């Protein structure tokens, strides 16, 4: 768990790779910041997006506001990293 403030977008990207690997046990070496989370890329389903949200909240020891839990905010890693950077 990381209870310090979040870092740069690149540091958040590395955090997200770790969170994705730990949560879904998939190799994240080939992920880049533009990787889609659903509809291509990782092709996560709705349950997996919930699992990812919970894992992110646990990692940073903070909760995402309900209004941030939108399809647009979870479209790809770069967008999600910006949401985290701007709201944690």
Secondary structure, DSSP 4 states (H G I P E B T S, - for coil): ---S----HHHHHHHHHHHHHHHH----TT--TT-BSSSSTT---HHHHHHHHHHHHHHHT----GGG--TGGGSBHHHHHHHHHHH-
